[in-house]
Amino acid sequence: MALIVVADDEYLLAMMLADILEDEGHEVVMAHHGQNALERIRERRPALVITDFMMPVMTGLELAKAIRSDDEIKDIPVILVSGAQGGIAREFPELFEAVLDKPYRNQDILDLVNRIVGTA
């Protein structure tokens, strides 16, 4: 299926999302903050990035801006999931394919992922 980078500093939430995506046949690479995610994105060029907003070192918003400013990776779709900062992210529609508020339904994120990576 698709290679997906999941960036979230909350390990259990990241693992839960990775499990859901892997059960659907996707390959998941996890990152514990935005800078780590950016390194992984440049190494393997995923089909999709799913990021939390609030993370140490580099936030999800900063990660999306870094992706969009890099000609090599600027076309990679980014989904932001956030508990409280979704409104801020929605002010930057050019950065995100979608913004989901936590908690989200597993089926909602799977439907969105499958639509974006073309497996729906």
C-alpha positions in Angstrom: 0.0 0.0 0.0 1.5 3.3 1.1 4.4 4.5 3.2 3.1 6.9 5.8 5.1 9.0 8.4 3.4 9.5 11.7 4.8 12.3 13.9 3.5 12.5 17.4 5.3 12.9 20.7 2.6 10.9 22.5 3.9 7.4 22.0 0.7 5.5 22.8 -1.3 7.6 20.4 1.3 7.2 17.7 1.4 3.4 18.2 -2.4 3.2 18.1 -2.5 5.1 14.8 0.4 3.0 13.4 -1.4 -0.2 14.3 -4.6 1.0 12.6 -2.7 2.0 9.4 -0.6 -1.2 9.4 -3.8 -3.3 9.7 -4.9 -1.7 6.5 -1.6 -2.7 4.8 0.3 0.5 5.0 3.9 0.8 6.0 4.4 3.3 8.9 7.5 5.1 10.0 7.1 6.9 13.4 8.8 10.1 14.5 8.6 11.7 18.0 8.8 15.3 16.8 8.7 17.4 13.7 12.4 17.6 13.1 12.7 13.8 13.4 9.8 13.5 11.0 11.4 15.8 8.5 14.6 13.7 8.5 12.5 10.5 7.9 10.5 12.2 5.1 13.7 13.2 3.3 15.2 9.7 3.7 12.2 7.7 2.3 9.7 10.1 0.7 6.4 8.9 2.0 3.1 9.1 0.3 1.6 10.9 3.3 2.5 12.5 6.6 0.2 12.5 9.6 1.3 14.9 12.3 0.3 16.1 15.7 0.4 19.9 16.3 2.1 20.2 19.7 5.4 18.5 19.8 8.9 19.4 21.1 11.7 20.6 18.8 9.4 21.3 15.8 5.6 21.6 15.9 3.3 20.1 13.3 2.7 23.5 11.9 6.5 24.1 11.5 6.8 20.7 10.0 4.2 21.4 7.4 5.8 24.8 6.5 9.2 23.0 6.2 7.7 20.4 3.8 6.0 23.1 1.7 9.2 25.1 1.4 11.3 22.2 0.2 11.0 21.6 -3.6 11.9 17.9 -3.2 9.0 17.1 -0.9 6.6 20.0 -1.1 3.9 17.9 -2.8 3.6 15.3 0.0 0.1 15.6 1.5 0.0 16.4 5.2 -2.9 15.6 7.7 -2.8 17.3 11.0 -4.4 15.8 14.0 -4.8 17.9 17.1 -6.5 18.0 20.4 -6.7 21.8 20.8 -4.9 23.6 18.0 -7.0 22.5 15.0 -8.4 26.0 14.6 -4.9 27.4 14.3 -4.1 24.8 11.6 -7.2 25.6 9.7 -5.9 29.1 9.2 -3.3 27.5 6.9 -5.3 25.5 4.3 -2.4 25.6 1.9 -0.3 23.5 4.3 -2.7 20.7 5.2 -4.7 18.2 3.1 -7.0 17.9 6.1 -7.2 18.7 9.8 -8.8 16.3 12.3 -9.6 17.0 15.8 -8.7 14.5 18.5 -10.4 12.3 19.5 -11.2 11.1 16.0 -13.0 7.9 14.9 -10.6 5.3 13.5 -12.8 4.9 10.4 -12.7 8.6 9.7 -8.9 8.7 9.5 -8.8 5.5 7.5 -11.3 6.9 5.0 -9.2 10.1 4.7 -5.9 8.2 4.4 -7.3 5.9 1.7 -8.8 8.8 -0.2 -5.5 10.6 -0.2 -3.2 7.7 -1.1 -5.7 6.4 -3.7 -6.6 3.0 -2.1 -10.2 3.7 -1.4 
